[in-house]
């Protein structure tokens, strides 16, 4: 995903996954 953003010239700041009870930040867990 980060590479695709770079190809498009977009700065990827974070990516979130959200469910009914939880959320996950890729940046927070070190994936970005």
C-alpha positions as CSV (number, residue, x, y, z in Angstrom):
1,X,0.0,0.0,0.0
2,X,2.8,2.4,0.9
3,X,4.6,1.7,-2.4
4,X,1.3,2.3,-4.4
5,X,0.9,5.6,-2.6
6,X,4.5,6.5,-3.6
7,X,3.9,5.7,-7.2
8,X,0.8,8.0,-7.2
9,X,2.7,10.7,-5.4
10,X,0.6,10.5,-2.3
11,X,2.0,10.7,1.2
12,X,0.5,7.8,3.2
13,X,0.1,9.0,6.8
14,X,-1.8,6.0,8.3
15,X,-4.2,3.2,7.5
16,X,-7.0,2.2,9.8
17,X,-9.1,-1.0,10.2
18,X,-12.3,-0.4,12.1
19,X,-14.8,-3.0,13.5
20,X,-17.8,-2.8,15.8
21,X,-15.6,-3.1,18.9
22,X,-12.0,-2.3,17.9
23,X,-9.8,-0.2,15.6
24,X,-6.2,-0.7,14.5
25,X,-3.7,1.9,13.2
26,X,-1.0,0.6,11.0
27,X,1.2,3.5,12.0
28,X,0.7,2.9,15.7
29,X,1.9,-0.8,15.5
30,X,4.8,0.1,13.3
31,X,3.6,-1.2,9.9
32,X,4.0,2.3,8.3
